[in-house]
Amino acid sequence: MPLTPDINQVRTWFPALASEFAYLENAGGSQVPGTVADAICGYMTSSYVQLGAGYAQSLRASATVEAAHAFMETFMNAQGLGKIVLGPSTTALSHILAGAYGETVKPGDEFIIAETSHESNAGPWEKLKSRGAVVHVWKVDPETFECSLESLRALLNERTRIVAFPHVSNILGQIVDVPAIVQLVHSVGAKVVVDGVAYAPHHAIDVAAWGVDWYVFSAYKVYGPHMAVLFGRTEAFAEIVGPNHFFIPANSVPHKFELGGISHEACAGLLALRPYLQFLAGRHVDDRETIVKAFQVMERLEAPPARRLVEYLRSKPGVRLIGAQGTDSVGTVSFVFAGKSSAAIVAEVDRHPLGIRYGHMYAYRLVTALGIPPEDGVVRVSVVHYNTLAEIERLIAVFETVLTH
Ligand SMILES: Cc1ncc(COP(=O)(O)O)c(C=O)c1O
């Protein structure tokens, strides 16, 4: 187990954290280490040319993009299992994936979407109805906030192609049992598409251990630049053809799925996460162990401020936590307050140097299923490893004046 570095040392890596503003809306997007910002700038001023030509700058550009794919393979523990597709956002990659499945739909094929989903992993699958697919909603239990294995079992059959669900809901914060779902879904010959966006900032991704077919997350919420990453297993890619130009061969993956190319400068930024992970892990090697250890450190740093926030909200009369907030939750904490709108609460907090948010956060179906008006939604505070107990105490001090009748 690596030693946990001092939180002040951790924060010095992030130029944005030098101000007194407390970034507590990390589930919306995280801050980046200075190395990431510098690498983007450096790339744009030294190798900003097209890939695939023979001159030095182009060779450097090609190597950067290739290295970013390889880094993400290690990051997700995907070596030898399949391929990494990079793209502008999880929403875009999910549309590309569902669209490619759409080309293969036969009438009566079934798709299942979890009600806890962010819309990016629900809407693209629901659209397949227009191709003759049957789309089922895997309902959330409003008491436990879970989509249960029993209710999934009742929806699955030999016509099921895909089960799409979030590893962690961006509202609820609780981690679902991915391997158990994968086992059940594979038992009928279907595949899973896991939205890992709300999980990836908090814990190391391990597609090998979980047995997932497809797993997608957004790098800009994991201390990186604005881009997203999709892992697909070799057997899963074999079911579909990517939508890129007709003359690009079907087996040219990831190119067939990376429409019009990807952000090369973002690839350079992504690669510059490595020194930060090495710093956290306390070892100067770019390998899987460094990633695992870095996330162990993040888990230890995140737990105290997240726990303090949950304990405070639990103790506050009138607060209804939206999410189980048990030991297997990440630091994404949502609530509603009796007698005051989420909008009004956040408007008052906005007068202070504290960044939080309210709304349905594009988990529109979930919020509606829980009986919460989606326009007002929930108040969400999202903590990651670089947040401090002092920031949470400042937020609590403001909540003390706001969460009153
Ligand atoms: C759980 C979850 N899934 C998907 C997304 C969509 O990600 P992107 O903005 O990369 O499309 C978000 C964004 O907030 C999210 O929180």
Ligand as a Chemical Component Dictionary entry (heavy atoms), coordinates in Angstrom:
data_LIG
# 
_chem_comp.id                   LIG 
_chem_comp.type                 NON-POLYMER 
_chem_comp.pdbx_formal_charge   0 
_chem_comp.three_letter_code    LIG 
# 
loop_
_chem_comp_atom.comp_id 
_chem_comp_atom.atom_id 
_chem_comp_atom.alt_atom_id 
_chem_comp_atom.type_symbol 
_chem_comp_atom.charge 
_chem_comp_atom.model_Cartn_x 
_chem_comp_atom.model_Cartn_y 
_chem_comp_atom.model_Cartn_z 
_chem_comp_atom.pdbx_ordinal 
LIG C1 C1 C 0 -22.874 8.927  -15.463 1  
LIG C2 C2 C 0 -22.653 9.743  -16.689 2  
LIG N1 N1 N 0 -22.716 9.139  -17.874 3  
LIG C3 C3 C 0 -22.511 9.815  -19.025 4  
LIG C4 C4 C 0 -22.246 11.161 -19.014 5  
LIG C5 C5 C 0 -22.049 11.862 -20.337 6  
LIG O1 O1 O 0 -20.708 12.125 -20.519 7  
LIG P1 P1 P 0 -20.241 13.092 -21.715 8  
LIG O2 O2 O 0 -20.407 14.481 -21.239 9  
LIG O3 O3 O 0 -18.796 12.699 -21.915 10 
LIG O4 O4 O 0 -21.072 12.779 -22.893 11 
LIG C6 C6 C 0 -22.191 11.840 -17.811 12 
LIG C7 C7 C 0 -21.942 13.304 -17.794 13 
LIG O5 O5 O 0 -22.261 13.984 -16.859 14 
LIG C8 C8 C 0 -22.386 11.110 -16.610 15 
LIG O6 O6 O 0 -22.325 11.709 -15.423 16 
# 
loop_
_chem_comp_bond.comp_id 
_chem_comp_bond.atom_id_1 
_chem_comp_bond.atom_id_2 
_chem_comp_bond.value_order 
_chem_comp_bond.pdbx_ordinal 
LIG C1 C2 SING 1  
LIG C2 N1 SING 2  
LIG C2 C8 DOUB 3  
LIG N1 C3 DOUB 4  
LIG C3 C4 SING 5  
LIG C4 C5 SING 6  
LIG C4 C6 DOUB 7  
LIG C5 O1 SING 8  
LIG O1 P1 SING 9  
LIG P1 O2 DOUB 10 
LIG P1 O3 SING 11 
LIG P1 O4 SING 12 
LIG C6 C7 SING 13 
LIG C6 C8 SING 14 
LIG C7 O5 DOUB 15 
LIG C8 O6 SING 16 
# 
